[in-house]
Each structure stands twice: as C-alpha cells, then as structure tokens.
Amino acid sequence: MTVQTSKNPQVDIAEDNAFFPSEYSLANIPVPSLILMAWTIQNRIAVSIKFW
C-alpha cells in the first residue's frame, strides 16, 4: 500500500502569497539533493553572518 501525498503547494502562513513545495514534490527529491541543499543553506547563513 502506498501513502497518498498531496500535490497541492503548502501555504506559508508567515508570508502573503508564498508557498512551500508540496508533500508530493518533497517526497520525490533524492536524499543526496536534500543533504546538499541543507549544506548550501547552512553555508549561506554562515557567510551572511560572517560579513555583517
């Protein structure tokens, strides 16, 4: 049995007219891509803190 995930984008309650990727989209991202995205986000935060 497979789990049904929504293909509708998730509303970002903190911003007007902003959305997060759907559960379906997030479920189809390969794990190495998620790790790379997290690493990139952490480095951008570190760089922005370093230069401010």
CHARMM-style PDB file with segment names, atoms N, HN, CA, C and O in Angstrom:
ATOM      1  N   MET     1       0.841  -1.182   0.000  1.00  0.00      PROA
ATOM      2  CA  MET     1       0.000   0.000   0.000  1.00  0.00      PROA
ATOM      3  C   MET     1       0.886   1.245   0.000  1.00  0.00      PROA
ATOM      4  O   MET     1       1.837   1.328   0.778  1.00  0.00      PROA
ATOM      5  N   THR     2       0.586   2.198  -0.854  1.00  0.00      PROA
ATOM      6  HN  THR     2      -0.187   2.131  -1.486  1.00  0.00      PROA
ATOM      7  CA  THR     2       1.359   3.433  -0.908  1.00  0.00      PROA
ATOM      8  C   THR     2       0.623   4.550  -0.189  1.00  0.00      PROA
ATOM      9  O   THR     2      -0.607   4.572  -0.126  1.00  0.00      PROA
ATOM     10  N   VAL     3       1.391   5.459   0.340  1.00  0.00      PROA
ATOM     11  HN  VAL     3       2.390   5.441   0.289  1.00  0.00      PROA
ATOM     12  CA  VAL     3       0.816   6.606   1.043  1.00  0.00      PROA
ATOM     13  C   VAL     3       0.540   7.706   0.023  1.00  0.00      PROA
ATOM     14  O   VAL     3       1.411   8.046  -0.778  1.00  0.00      PROA
ATOM     15  N   GLN     4      -0.657   8.255   0.050  1.00  0.00      PROA
ATOM     16  HN  GLN     4      -1.365   7.978   0.700  1.00  0.00      PROA
ATOM     17  CA  GLN     4      -1.018   9.342  -0.854  1.00  0.00      PROA
ATOM     18  C   GLN     4      -0.536  10.667  -0.265  1.00  0.00      PROA
ATOM     19  O   GLN     4      -0.856  11.002   0.876  1.00  0.00      PROA
ATOM     20  N   THR     5       0.224  11.404  -1.041  1.00  0.00      PROA
ATOM     21  HN  THR     5       0.484  11.132  -1.967  1.00  0.00      PROA
ATOM     22  CA  THR     5       0.661  12.724  -0.600  1.00  0.00      PROA
ATOM     23  C   THR     5       0.008  13.777  -1.488  1.00  0.00      PROA
ATOM     24  O   THR     5      -0.252  13.538  -2.667  1.00  0.00      PROA
ATOM     25  N   SER     6      -0.244  14.910  -0.921  1.00  0.00      PROA
ATOM     26  HN  SER     6      -0.032  15.104   0.037  1.00  0.00      PROA
ATOM     27  CA  SER     6      -0.911  15.991  -1.642  1.00  0.00      PROA
ATOM     28  C   SER     6       0.036  16.613  -2.668  1.00  0.00      PROA
ATOM     29  O   SER     6       1.217  16.822  -2.390  1.00  0.00      PROA
ATOM     30  N   LYS     7      -0.491  16.902  -3.845  1.00  0.00      PROA
ATOM     31  HN  LYS     7      -1.450  16.731  -4.071  1.00  0.00      PROA
ATOM     32  CA  LYS     7       0.294  17.590  -4.870  1.00  0.00      PROA
ATOM     33  C   LYS     7       0.083  19.101  -4.819  1.00  0.00      PROA
ATOM     34  O   LYS     7       0.679  19.843  -5.600  1.00  0.00      PROA
ATOM     35  N   ASN     8      -0.759  19.548  -3.908  1.00  0.00      PROA
ATOM     36  HN  ASN     8      -1.244  18.945  -3.274  1.00  0.00      PROA
ATOM     37  CA  ASN     8      -1.017  20.983  -3.767  1.00  0.00      PROA
ATOM     38  C   ASN     8       0.084  21.638  -2.944  1.00  0.00      PROA
ATOM     39  O   ASN     8       0.523  21.068  -1.946  1.00  0.00      PROA
ATOM     40  N   PRO     9       0.542  22.836  -3.344  1.00  0.00      PROA
ATOM     41  CA  PRO     9       1.553  23.532  -2.548  1.00  0.00      PROA
ATOM     42  C   PRO     9       1.020  23.860  -1.157  1.00  0.00      PROA
ATOM     43  O   PRO     9      -0.179  24.062  -0.968  1.00  0.00      PROA
ATOM     44  N   GLN    10       1.917  23.908  -0.205  1.00  0.00      PROA
ATOM     45  HN  GLN    10       2.892  23.744  -0.358  1.00  0.00      PROA
ATOM     46  CA  GLN    10       1.542  24.231   1.169  1.00  0.00      PROA
ATOM     47  C   GLN    10       1.684  25.738   1.364  1.00  0.00      PROA
ATOM     48  O   GLN    10       2.705  26.325   1.005  1.00  0.00      PROA
ATOM     49  N   VAL    11       0.667  26.351   1.927  1.00  0.00      PROA
ATOM     50  HN  VAL    11      -0.163  25.875   2.219  1.00  0.00      PROA
ATOM     51  CA  VAL    11       0.676  27.804   2.148  1.00  0.00      PROA
ATOM     52  C   VAL    11       1.651  28.154   3.268  1.00  0.00      PROA
ATOM     53  O   VAL    11       1.691  27.490   4.304  1.00  0.00      PROA
ATOM     54  N   ASP    12       2.431  29.201   3.045  1.00  0.00      PROA
ATOM     55  HN  ASP    12       2.399  29.741   2.203  1.00  0.00      PROA
ATOM     56  CA  ASP    12       3.326  29.731   4.074  1.00  0.00      PROA
ATOM     57  C   ASP    12       2.536  30.777   4.856  1.00  0.00      PROA
ATOM     58  O   ASP    12       2.234  31.849   4.332  1.00  0.00      PROA
ATOM     59  N   ILE    13       2.204  30.470   6.098  1.00  0.00      PROA
ATOM     60  HN  ILE    13       2.449  29.599   6.524  1.00  0.00      PROA
ATOM     61  CA  ILE    13       1.356  31.378   6.878  1.00  0.00      PROA
ATOM     62  C   ILE    13       2.092  32.654   7.298  1.00  0.00      PROA
ATOM     63  O   ILE    13       1.453  33.628   7.697  1.00  0.00      PROA
ATOM     64  N   ALA    14       3.421  32.661   7.215  1.00  0.00      PROA
ATOM     65  HN  ALA    14       3.941  31.870   6.891  1.00  0.00      PROA
ATOM     66  CA  ALA    14       4.191  33.831   7.629  1.00  0.00      PROA
ATOM     67  C   ALA    14       4.294  34.893   6.531  1.00  0.00      PROA
ATOM     68  O   ALA    14       4.628  36.043   6.817  1.00  0.00      PROA
ATOM     69  N   GLU    15       4.014  34.521   5.287  1.00  0.00      PROA
ATOM     70  HN  GLU    15       3.743  33.587   5.055  1.00  0.00      PROA
ATOM     71  CA  GLU    15       4.149  35.449   4.162  1.00  0.00      PROA
ATOM     72  C   GLU    15       2.872  35.465   3.331  1.00  0.00      PROA
ATOM     73  O   GLU    15       2.177  34.454   3.225  1.00  0.00      PROA
ATOM     74  N   ASP    16       2.573  36.606   2.751  1.00  0.00      PROA
ATOM     75  HN  ASP    16       3.138  37.427   2.837  1.00  0.00      PROA
ATOM     76  CA  ASP    16       1.444  36.711   1.828  1.00  0.00      PROA
ATOM     77  C   ASP    16       1.847  36.159   0.466  1.00  0.00      PROA
ATOM     78  O   ASP    16       2.930  36.451  -0.042  1.00  0.00      PROA
ATOM     79  N   ASN    17       0.966  35.364  -0.112  1.00  0.00      PROA
ATOM     80  HN  ASN    17       0.087  35.126   0.300  1.00  0.00      PROA
ATOM     81  CA  ASN    17       1.157  34.821  -1.456  1.00  0.00      PROA
ATOM     82  C   ASN    17       2.471  34.045  -1.587  1.00  0.00      PROA
ATOM     83  O   ASN    17       3.148  34.145  -2.610  1.00  0.00      PROA
ATOM     84  N   ALA    18       2.834  33.273  -0.559  1.00  0.00      PROA
ATOM     85  HN  ALA    18       2.284  33.192   0.272  1.00  0.00      PROA
ATOM     86  CA  ALA    18       4.042  32.452  -0.585  1.00  0.00      PROA
ATOM     87  C   ALA    18       3.660  31.004  -0.303  1.00  0.00      PROA
ATOM     88  O   ALA    18       2.731  30.726   0.456  1.00  0.00      PROA
ATOM     89  N   PHE    19       4.389  30.093  -0.925  1.00  0.00      PROA
ATOM     90  HN  PHE    19       5.144  30.318  -1.541  1.00  0.00      PROA
ATOM     91  CA  PHE    19       4.063  28.677  -0.798  1.00  0.00      PROA
ATOM     92  C   PHE    19       5.322  27.846  -0.631  1.00  0.00      PROA
ATOM     93  O   PHE    19       6.397  28.212  -1.106  1.00  0.00      PROA
ATOM     94  N   PHE    20       5.171  26.719   0.055  1.00  0.00      PROA
ATOM     95  HN  PHE    20       4.298  26.421   0.442  1.00  0.00      PROA
ATOM     96  CA  PHE    20       6.214  25.719   0.172  1.00  0.00      PROA
ATOM     97  C   PHE    20       5.947  24.634  -0.862  1.00  0.00      PROA
ATOM     98  O   PHE    20       4.812  24.500  -1.319  1.00  0.00      PROA
ATOM     99  N   PRO    21       6.956  23.856  -1.245  1.00  0.00      PROA
ATOM    100  CA  PRO    21       6.705  22.737  -2.155  1.00  0.00      PROA
ATOM    101  C   PRO    21       5.703  21.757  -1.541  1.00  0.00      PROA
ATOM    102  O   PRO    21       5.582  21.653  -0.320  1.00  0.00      PROA
ATOM    103  N   SER    22       4.997  21.052  -2.403  1.00  0.00      PROA
ATOM    104  HN  SER    22       5.095  21.137  -3.395  1.00  0.00      PROA
ATOM    105  CA  SER    22       4.005  20.086  -1.931  1.00  0.00      PROA
ATOM    106  C   SER    22       4.689  18.883  -1.290  1.00  0.00      PROA
ATOM    107  O   SER    22       5.876  18.641  -1.508  1.00  0.00      PROA
ATOM    108  N   GLU    23       3.935  18.141  -0.504  1.00  0.00      PROA
ATOM    109  HN  GLU    23       2.970  18.337  -0.327  1.00  0.00      PROA
ATOM    110  CA  GLU    23       4.450  16.909   0.103  1.00  0.00      PROA
ATOM    111  C   GLU    23       4.891  15.947  -0.989  1.00  0.00      PROA
ATOM    112  O   GLU    23       5.887  15.240  -0.832  1.00  0.00      PROA
ATOM    113  N   TYR    24       4.155  15.916  -2.093  1.00  0.00      PROA
ATOM    114  HN  TYR    24       3.346  16.490  -2.221  1.00  0.00      PROA
ATOM    115  CA  TYR    24       4.482  15.037  -3.217  1.00  0.00      PROA
ATOM    116  C   TYR    24       5.851  15.403  -3.794  1.00  0.00      PROA
ATOM    117  O   TYR    24       6.676  14.522  -4.038  1.00  0.00      PROA
ATOM    118  N   SER    25       6.092  16.686  -4.010  1.00  0.00      PROA
ATOM    119  HN  SER    25       5.422  17.401  -3.811  1.00  0.00      PROA
ATOM    120  CA  SER    25       7.375  17.132  -4.558  1.00  0.00      PROA
ATOM    121  C   SER    25       8.522  16.807  -3.611  1.00  0.00      PROA
ATOM    122  O   SER    25       9.568  16.319  -4.039  1.00  0.00      PROA
ATOM    123  N   LEU    26       8.325  17.075  -2.336  1.00  0.00      PROA
ATOM    124  HN  LEU    26       7.475  17.471  -1.989  1.00  0.00      PROA
ATOM    125  CA  LEU    26       9.382  16.817  -1.355  1.00  0.00      PROA
ATOM    126  C   LEU    26       9.683  15.332  -1.231  1.00  0.00      PROA
ATOM    127  O   LEU    26      10.826  14.948  -0.981  1.00  0.00      PROA
ATOM    128  N   ALA    27       8.668  14.494  -1.404  1.00  0.00      PROA
ATOM    129  HN  ALA    27       7.739  14.806  -1.607  1.00  0.00      PROA
ATOM    130  CA  ALA    27       8.861  13.045  -1.303  1.00  0.00      PROA
ATOM    131  C   ALA    27       9.664  12.509  -2.479  1.00  0.00      PROA
ATOM    132  O   ALA    27      10.225  11.417  -2.388  1.00  0.00      PROA
ATOM    133  N   ASN    28       9.732  13.251  -3.586  1.00  0.00      PROA
ATOM    134  HN  ASN    28       9.276  14.138  -3.660  1.00  0.00      PROA
ATOM    135  CA  ASN    28      10.424  12.780  -4.784  1.00  0.00      PROA
ATOM    136  C   ASN    28      11.819  13.363  -4.960  1.00  0.00      PROA
ATOM    137  O   ASN    28      12.472  13.094  -5.968  1.00  0.00      PROA
ATOM    138  N   ILE    29      12.290  14.152  -4.003  1.00  0.00      PROA
ATOM    139  HN  ILE    29      11.760  14.370  -3.183  1.00  0.00      PROA
ATOM    140  CA  ILE    29      13.651  14.685  -4.064  1.00  0.00      PROA
ATOM    141  C   ILE    29      14.596  13.617  -3.521  1.00  0.00      PROA
ATOM    142  O   ILE    29      14.378  13.112  -2.420  1.00  0.00      PROA
ATOM    143  N   PRO    30      15.642  13.262  -4.270  1.00  0.00      PROA
ATOM    144  CA  PRO    30      16.596  12.267  -3.771  1.00  0.00      PROA
ATOM    145  C   PRO    30      17.305  12.769  -2.510  1.00  0.00      PROA
ATOM    146  O   PRO    30      17.536  13.969  -2.362  1.00  0.00      PROA
ATOM    147  N   VAL    31      17.642  11.871  -1.625  1.00  0.00      PROA
ATOM    148  HN  VAL    31      17.455  10.896  -1.745  1.00  0.00      PROA
ATOM    149  CA  VAL    31      18.262  12.224  -0.346  1.00  0.00      PROA
ATOM    150  C   VAL    31      19.559  13.019  -0.525  1.00  0.00      PROA
ATOM    151  O   VAL    31      19.742  14.008   0.185  1.00  0.00      PROA
ATOM    152  N   PRO    32      20.469  12.644  -1.434  1.00  0.00      PROA
ATOM    153  CA  PRO    32      21.686  13.459  -1.580  1.00  0.00      PROA
ATOM    154  C   PRO    32      21.388  14.917  -1.930  1.00  0.00      PROA
ATOM    155  O   PRO    32      22.126  15.811  -1.515  1.00  0.00      PROA
ATOM    156  N   SER    33      20.330  15.166  -2.678  1.00  0.00      PROA
ATOM    157  HN  SER    33      19.731  14.440  -3.015  1.00  0.00      PROA
ATOM    158  CA  SER    33      19.962  16.547  -3.009  1.00  0.00      PROA
ATOM    159  C   SER    33      19.530  17.304  -1.767  1.00  0.00      PROA
ATOM    160  O   SER    33      19.863  18.478  -1.604  1.00  0.00      PROA
ATOM    161  N   LEU    34      18.788  16.636  -0.888  1.00  0.00      PROA
ATOM    162  HN  LEU    34      18.518  15.683  -1.020  1.00  0.00      PROA
ATOM    163  CA  LEU    34      18.364  17.281   0.353  1.00  0.00      PROA
ATOM    164  C   LEU    34      19.561  17.625   1.219  1.00  0.00      PROA
ATOM    165  O   LEU    34      19.601  18.693   1.830  1.00  0.00      PROA
ATOM    166  N   ILE    35      20.537  16.732   1.278  1.00  0.00      PROA
ATOM    167  HN  ILE    35      20.505  15.864   0.782  1.00  0.00      PROA
ATOM    168  CA  ILE    35      21.744  16.983   2.072  1.00  0.00      PROA
ATOM    169  C   ILE    35      22.506  18.170   1.487  1.00  0.00      PROA
ATOM    170  O   ILE    35      22.964  19.037   2.232  1.00  0.00      PROA
ATOM    171  N   LEU    36      22.645  18.217   0.166  1.00  0.00      PROA
ATOM    172  HN  LEU    36      22.272  17.513  -0.439  1.00  0.00      PROA
ATOM    173  CA  LEU    36      23.340  19.325  -0.489  1.00  0.00      PROA
ATOM    174  C   LEU    36      22.604  20.638  -0.260  1.00  0.00      PROA
ATOM    175  O   LEU    36      23.235  21.662   0.003  1.00  0.00      PROA
ATOM    176  N   MET    37      21.276  20.622  -0.355  1.00  0.00      PROA
ATOM    177  HN  MET    37      20.764  19.791  -0.569  1.00  0.00      PROA
ATOM    178  CA  MET    37      20.501  21.835  -0.124  1.00  0.00      PROA
ATOM    179  C   MET    37      20.685  22.325   1.307  1.00  0.00      PROA
ATOM    180  O   MET    37      20.842  23.525   1.528  1.00  0.00      PROA
ATOM    181  N   ALA    38      20.669  21.425   2.277  1.00  0.00      PROA
ATOM    182  HN  ALA    38      20.541  20.449   2.098  1.00  0.00      PROA
ATOM    183  CA  ALA    38      20.854  21.809   3.680  1.00  0.00      PROA
ATOM    184  C   ALA    38      22.253  22.382   3.885  1.00  0.00      PROA
ATOM    185  O   ALA    38      22.416  23.379   4.588  1.00  0.00      PROA
ATOM    186  N   TRP    39      23.260  21.763   3.282  1.00  0.00      PROA
ATOM    187  HN  TRP    39      23.127  20.952   2.710  1.00  0.00      PROA
ATOM    188  CA  TRP    39      24.633  22.236   3.398  1.00  0.00      PROA
ATOM    189  C   TRP    39      24.755  23.633   2.798  1.00  0.00      PROA
ATOM    190  O   TRP    39      25.401  24.504   3.381  1.00  0.00      PROA
ATOM    191  N   THR    40      24.141  23.849   1.641  1.00  0.00      PROA
ATOM    192  HN  THR    40      23.617  23.141   1.168  1.00  0.00      PROA
ATOM    193  CA  THR    40      24.190  25.157   0.986  1.00  0.00      PROA
ATOM    194  C   THR    40      23.526  26.221   1.847  1.00  0.00      PROA
ATOM    195  O   THR    40      24.059  27.321   1.992  1.00  0.00      PROA
ATOM    196  N   ILE    41      22.380  25.908   2.413  1.00  0.00      PROA
ATOM    197  HN  ILE    41      21.947  25.014   2.295  1.00  0.00      PROA
ATOM    198  CA  ILE    41      21.667  26.858   3.263  1.00  0.00      PROA
ATOM    199  C   ILE    41      22.507  27.209   4.488  1.00  0.00      PROA
ATOM    200  O   ILE    41      22.596  28.378   4.863  1.00  0.00      PROA
ATOM    201  N   GLN    42      23.124  26.209   5.112  1.00  0.00      PROA
ATOM    202  HN  GLN    42      23.052  25.259   4.807  1.00  0.00      PROA
ATOM    203  CA  GLN    42      23.950  26.472   6.294  1.00  0.00      PROA
ATOM    204  C   GLN    42      25.132  27.363   5.936  1.00  0.00      PROA
ATOM    205  O   GLN    42      25.470  28.272   6.694  1.00  0.00      PROA
ATOM    206  N   ASN    43      25.762  27.118   4.800  1.00  0.00      PROA
ATOM    207  HN  ASN    43      25.487  26.380   4.184  1.00  0.00      PROA
ATOM    208  CA  ASN    43      26.908  27.930   4.403  1.00  0.00      PROA
ATOM    209  C   ASN    43      26.501  29.353   4.054  1.00  0.00      PROA
ATOM    210  O   ASN    43      27.240  30.291   4.352  1.00  0.00      PROA
ATOM    211  N   ARG    44      25.354  29.533   3.436  1.00  0.00      PROA
ATOM    212  HN  ARG    44      24.754  28.771   3.194  1.00  0.00      PROA
ATOM    213  CA  ARG    44      24.887  30.892   3.133  1.00  0.00      PROA
ATOM    214  C   ARG    44      24.608  31.656   4.415  1.00  0.00      PROA
ATOM    215  O   ARG    44      24.914  32.845   4.508  1.00  0.00      PROA
ATOM    216  N   ILE    45      24.036  30.992   5.394  1.00  0.00      PROA
ATOM    217  HN  ILE    45      23.788  30.026   5.319  1.00  0.00      PROA
ATOM    218  CA  ILE    45      23.779  31.648   6.678  1.00  0.00      PROA
ATOM    219  C   ILE    45      25.102  32.020   7.339  1.00  0.00      PROA
ATOM    220  O   ILE    45      25.250  33.123   7.864  1.00  0.00      PROA
ATOM    221  N   ALA    46      26.064  31.096   7.311  1.00  0.00      PROA
ATOM    222  HN  ALA    46      25.944  30.200   6.884  1.00  0.00      PROA
ATOM    223  CA  ALA    46      27.366  31.359   7.920  1.00  0.00      PROA
ATOM    224  C   ALA    46      28.067  32.514   7.210  1.00  0.00      PROA
ATOM    225  O   ALA    46      28.672  33.366   7.859  1.00  0.00      PROA
ATOM    226  N   VAL    47      27.987  32.545   5.890  1.00  0.00      PROA
ATOM    227  HN  VAL    47      27.495  31.853   5.362  1.00  0.00      PROA
ATOM    228  CA  VAL    47      28.623  33.615   5.126  1.00  0.00      PROA
ATOM    229  C   VAL    47      27.946  34.948   5.411  1.00  0.00      PROA
ATOM    230  O   VAL    47      28.625  35.960   5.584  1.00  0.00      PROA
ATOM    231  N   SER    48      26.624  34.963   5.462  1.00  0.00      PROA
ATOM    232  HN  SER    48      26.072  34.141   5.321  1.00  0.00      PROA
ATOM    233  CA  SER    48      25.935  36.229   5.707  1.00  0.00      PROA
ATOM    234  C   SER    48      26.217  36.746   7.113  1.00  0.00      PROA
ATOM    235  O   SER    48      26.296  37.959   7.311  1.00  0.00      PROA
ATOM    236  N   ILE    49      26.368  35.870   8.077  1.00  0.00      PROA
ATOM    237  HN  ILE    49      26.304  34.885   7.916  1.00  0.00      PROA
ATOM    238  CA  ILE    49      26.696  36.289   9.443  1.00  0.00      PROA
ATOM    239  C   ILE    49      28.137  36.788   9.496  1.00  0.00      PROA
ATOM    240  O   ILE    49      28.434  37.768  10.179  1.00  0.00      PROA
ATOM    241  N   LYS    50      29.023  36.121   8.782  1.00  0.00      PROA
ATOM    242  HN  LYS    50      28.782  35.325   8.227  1.00  0.00      PROA
ATOM    243  CA  LYS    50      30.434  36.469   8.791  1.00  0.00      PROA
ATOM    244  C   LYS    50      30.678  37.867   8.219  1.00  0.00      PROA
ATOM    245  O   LYS    50      31.535  38.595   8.720  1.00  0.00      PROA
ATOM    246  N   PHE    51      29.946  38.246   7.188  1.00  0.00      PROA
ATOM    247  HN  PHE    51      29.250  37.655   6.780  1.00  0.00      PROA
ATOM    248  CA  PHE    51      30.196  39.518   6.528  1.00  0.00      PROA
ATOM    249  C   PHE    51      29.366  40.668   7.066  1.00  0.00      PROA
ATOM    250  O   PHE    51      29.561  41.805   6.635  1.00  0.00      PROA
ATOM    251  N   TRP    52      28.457  40.423   7.979  1.00  0.00      PROA
ATOM    252  HN  TRP    52      28.298  39.500   8.329  1.00  0.00      PROA
ATOM    253  CA  TRP    52      27.644  41.525   8.507  1.00  0.00      PROA
ATOM    254  C   TRP    52      28.309  42.169   9.661  1.00  0.00      PROA
ATOM    255  OT1 TRP    52      27.770  43.116  10.233  1.00  0.00      PROA
TER     256      TRP     52
END
